Every structure is written in structure tokens, then in C-alpha cells.
Amino acid sequence: MKLLTCVLYCSTSLATVTAAPLPYQNPTFPLTTRVQDLLSRMSLEEKAGQLVQTNLTRLMPGNGYTRGPLDPVQLNAVLGQAHVGSVLSGGGFAPVPNTPAAWAEMTNALQRYALDSTPLRIPLLYGADGVHGHNNVLGATLFPHNIGLAASFDPALAQQVATSTGKALRATGVNWNFAPDADLGLDPRWGRFYETFGEDPQWVSALVAAQVRGFQASPLTGVAATVKHFIGYGQAADGRDRAPATVAESALNSLLVPPFRAAFQAGVASVMVNSGALNGQAVHASGDLLIGLLRRDLGFDGVTISDWDDVARLQTVHKAAASEEDAVRQAVMAGIDVMMVPTEAAAYSATVTQLVRSGKLPMARLDEAASRVLALKFRLGLFEHPFVDPAQAAAKVVDRELAYQAAGASMTLLKNAAVGGLPLLPLTVRTPRVLIVGPAASDPRAQLGGWSVDWQGVPPDTQVQAVTVLAGLKAQVPPGVTLTYQDGSSPADLQQAARGADVIVWVLGEKPGAEGQADAPTLALTDQELVRVQDLRRFGKPILTVLLAGRPLDLRTVLPASDALLMAYLPGSEGGRAVADAVWGNRNPSGRLPFRWPTRPGALPAVLTAAPDLPALFPFGAGLSYTQFAEQDLHINAAAHTARITIRNTGSSAGQHRVLAYDGSGPNRQLVAVGRVRLAAGESQTISLTWLNR
Ligand code: GLC
């Protein structure tokens, strides 16, 4: 017998007869054929596992939140036994060590486990938040956050940034990106205002679509994009994160829906759902919104994923479910295809199985959700190419020049008063002794903001590669100009330094943060900054204020004390170079505000209601230049979706000019087209504008 067995084994292995691939394993077969064939071979448990996503740290030793090596016991329990088909790294949940190669090795190990431990060898989706570069990875280039990218008024640039980010993510084995954010930035008190592209639905729509195209530029080297957070997120009356929102249907359809529709038209692969409640209904349990509006009315046909642990919150926060099992049933029946379950994914997979067995969840609904997930895995080429090359990863997460270009295009000059008969900026040898003040000038955390290494921002004990404002200014200081720096902690030293200065550059920064932790009900700068501005004013020297902030803070004290004000937003790891270019005049600022700047916190533009348009400190689209531009002969052909305009540079220096063209006038006018042109002093040019969302 032994000999026979050996002969049989040997003959087979010698002949190595390769079985013909099954239909689902054949990349030449149509997608639907592959999905249906694979689904038909899957057990109920295997299908259920496709509806659940676990956080990475569940697959490591410890309580499910501590980072460490992969744990074979957990791999077996979650990926092997429970067939969980998707993993994420929530903000800050990186492998140990947090290097690009370690990310690639970790995702490869997980894919290998999934392929070798499941009979049908189904690969994993791996999700993360690449919202301004591959921002969880130490050493990655961090781009400006969306609010600053929006100030560039350059959709092509936003798409390039997304393409770069998609490549960076995929190079480390992350194939599902939880971006772009399509929420409208209507309330600067909201902790996620900086993650939005601002307040204008047409402009947000254009950038969301551009970023979807960028992230998804290539199935094998890009990533699946996720438009989030559907719908009505960030619209709470008090500006608090995840607080219930009430939005009239007319405002929902005219203001909040367009950016999601633009994402669907751009082919976005997935949607992430709003954690909150809209008009009294928890969105995660709303079939009206997730099936009626999202699928039937808007025609979305991709994967719908919950937000972090939000199925459980149907029971614990929204009190809309009597039990976890009921929450799972409600969410899946309402249209959630994948449940993001940080530590209990295995249990949720078993619950789905149990619900189907007991007839509380139709097999047809399970098949529908599992099919959408499988289709996404096929479209990403994961069955043929589940692995990445760790040796390539480090190079792919760095893109400094594009980040520098994006930060430069976002710089928005809001005030530039005359000092000694000439505008204070750009600084020149006219003011040879420059004093730079403020901790934010030398601390990269202020310019990086939240979702940087960790979701609340770079941890205090972590060093990151970034060009700070101080370093940027020093690197390009003009001949004949001297710089000194005071972080402001010693009033005596500050006073001494101010005496010997011709001009003060005050760098103000916001504390980095994300979500509710970054809510700012009063929009106030910290007391420390406010006191310093009044102190600085007493020195009687001109002040340039550089603001590193993700929102329009309360400037009632700062603005009058500043002779010039540069809004730098959260400019990312090359931000210091871009600020220096603007300050020294190497680049003429061309950014425009993608939001209105309220005069004070209470005077927020109540866009969603019919309240009268409140006066703004600076209007949407505000932005100065070191030169002047005249706009004339604007021709808009709304029917043909074309517009053109003649621009003349009437000033004395070259510069780029951003053009915003509106249809109509007054508070209800609609942004319809944007353009940009670079002109030498005295030059004029007629340009065609890019019609938005055609
Ligand atoms: C967070 C955010 C969401 C993010 C997800 C995964 O709570 O709401 O935007 O994609 O969790 O990190």
C-alpha cells in the first residue's frame, strides 16, 4: 500500500497536473460570472465573514487595541474560523515598527494567512484613512489637509494628490482608502471642518470627484475610494461632532447630495455611512437613506461600509436596537454591506450566520452584500495580485515636491496693510531684522493637524519629517536679512528680542486633533496666543500673523493687531517651504478661501436654513496677491457649460490668479466655473474656465 501511495503521490507530483482554474479563479471571465461562481461555492459562514471588518490590533496579542506582532491564535479565530474578509488600520493602528516596509510585510502576512487558511483562498480588503497622504505611516509625506487643498481652486492638483496617495497606500498593501470626505464644511466649530473641502457644494463636488478619480486611477496600483460620510454628517445645529442633525429635504437635496452624486458619477467604489442621526433617524439603520436615497434615487452600486463600531451604537447610543443581534439585523437590512467592528468582528460574523439560520435575515440579502464585497476584491485584482513588494514601499510613500506645490497653491493672503508707504509683504531687506515668534513656528504638529501618524495628530514623543515654518524661513532667508526666534515662553526674552527687530512674524497654530476632540465651540485661539498678540502690539513693530489652522478662528483680537495675515491652513510636511515662499515673495500667494470667515462664533452662516446671509469677515473666495488683477469680459454660456474671461495683471509683479465664476448674484449665486492663469506684470490673457461637475 505504502508503495502504491508513493507511486500515486509521486506520479501526480511529478506530472504536477495543474487543475484547470475554477471560473472564479479565471481573470478572463466576466466579473459577474466570477462573483456568482465563487458565491455558489461559499458556505453560509464564509459569506457572513465578508460582511465584517476587523481592526488590525484585534489580530495582535492583548486587549484588541494594543499594537504588537500578529498573533497566530487571533489570526486563526478571526480570519480562519470566522472567515472575516476585511481588515482596517484605524487612525494610529500601525504595525510595529511603523515603517513602510513593515506595513507591506504585515499586509502580505495577512493576505498569505487568508489565502492559505480558507478553502476558497479569498483575499482580504485592507482599509485605512489616507486623507492627506499615507498619513498613518511614519516617514510618509503629508499633503495639506482638504480645507487647504480646496483653497488652491485647482481640481487637477487635487486629483494628482489623490493619485499619489493611492499609490502610497497600495504600495504598503492598503487597497481600500476611507476618503474623500464629501461632507460640507458649513460650521467651523465642527472638529472635522478641516477634513472637508469647504462650504460650496459645487466646489466640494468638483474636488470629491477629482479625488475619486485620483485614488482609483489604477485598479492594481491605486485603491478603492470611499466617499464619506453619507449623509448629513457635521450638520448638527451646535457644531458638535456626531450630534443629531435636522436638515430640510430641500437643503439635503440641493446642498448635501451633490458631492455624493459627483462621487458616484466618478465611479467611487464605496460609501461610508454617517455615525449620527439625521432628522431623528440613526443613519446606520435608515433604509430610507441607505436604500431609498443612496441606491434607488442616486444609483450607487458599490459597497456600503459602516463607520467605526457604529452598528453597536445603534443599541448603545441611538437606542434604536434592543440587542446587538437586532442592531446587526437592522444595519444589514437597512443597506450596510460591511460592518466596521474594531474588536468583535468574529462575533458579528457568527451573528450574521445565526440571523440567516433563524430566518431573521434573508439569504438573498446576505448574498447581495457578499457579492458586492467579492466584486470589489475582483476589481482590485486581489485574487491575482494579493501581495506587494516591501522593498518598494518606502519610496512610494514620499512625494515631497507635490506636497510643496500643493501647500504653495493653498497659501491665502487675507491682509497686507501698508507699512512705511508699502505693503508689509513680501518681507525684504526693507525690514532686515525679522523676529519669528510662537511655538507653532518650530513644532510640525500644528502644520500637520489631526490624522497624522495618530488620528489625534503626531504624538508629542514622536519625531516626524517635516519642514517647519522656522526651518522654511531660515532656508530661504534673503541676503541682508537676519532672523531670530522666540517661542514666546519668556516675556523678558521676547521683549528684548522685539526691541531689536524691524518686523515680527507671529506664527499661530491650533492644537492638532480629530473628530469630537477637535470641536471648537467658541472658535477661540488659546488664551496664550491672544495675550501674546496684545503684548506684541505694544512693541510697536509691524506684525505678520501666519495662521496654521483648519478653520476660520475668531480673529476679533488678532486681525486688528496684525498688519498682514497669511492663512496657511494645515499645510502638511512641506508647509514651511510654502509659507517661506509667500513671506519672502518667491511665490505670489494665489489661494482663495473655500469658506466664509464669520465675524464671530455666533454669526455662523446658517446655510442650511433660510436665515439671511450673515456678514462675513472675509467672503468665500477671498484672497489677495502681491500684484493686482483686473477681470473683464466674462462670458458665461450656461447652456453650453462654457465660460471665458480676460484677465490683466495691472500690478508690478508676476503672479497666478484664480478665477471664480458665478451664475447669478447675491447670497444664492452659484459657483459654476473656475480658472487660473499666470501673468507677468502688465500682461493680459483671455482664458477659458473649467466648468464644474460636467
Ligand atoms: C473614524 C471616522 C471615519 C474613519 C473611520 C476609520 O471614526 O469617522 O472617517 O474612516 O473611523 O478610521
Boltz pocket constraint, residues with backbone or C-beta under 6 A from the ligand:
constraints:
  - pocket:
      binder: B
      contacts: [[A, 89], [A, 90], [A, 91], [A, 129], [A, 178], [A, 228], [A, 272], [A, 307], [A, 308]]
      max_distance: 6.0
